[in-house]
């Protein structure tokens, strides 16, 4: 009678609660018995569903945080490399204050830093003829020295100082670094 109607469903419910405690959030919880036992089973099943949803949400948030950490780590690594380049440029600037020696050295550092096969810098001061710098010197860039436009496979990046373009940096299109790196 009563013991079978109460004890048997409670034992079944206890086994299901054990599975839940061991991490099984997939198996629904149910029991056949008196109203109170059915209510307890229903409440435990609701708790199981909420735990499952919370766990899934936390796992999704964790994956998102891991992606953010990875992206920020990559950004910091790129910024660190750029700071190293800036430091090398500053060192060269202190050793070679003459622009005719300084600019080619800085162009070389930039090309090596970004693994560019070649780079051309055309400085366009307002009051003088443009200065053309090519790295490496053996680069076939006669168009630059002749004041002609670059070939179609070269890209240009204007270099500004206080909102005024003071030079043009030309790079082979296939070697163009990512914008945040340069």
Secondary structure as UniProt FT lines:
FT   HELIX           2..21
FT   TURN            22..23
FT   HELIX           35..95
FT   HELIX           99..113
FT   TURN            114..115
FT   STRAND          119..123
FT   TURN            126..127
FT   STRAND          131..135
FT   TURN            137..138
FT   HELIX           142..145
FT   TURN            146..147
FT   TURN            152..153
FT   STRAND          154..161
FT   TURN            162..163
FT   STRAND          164..172
FT   HELIX           173..175
FT   TURN            179..181
//
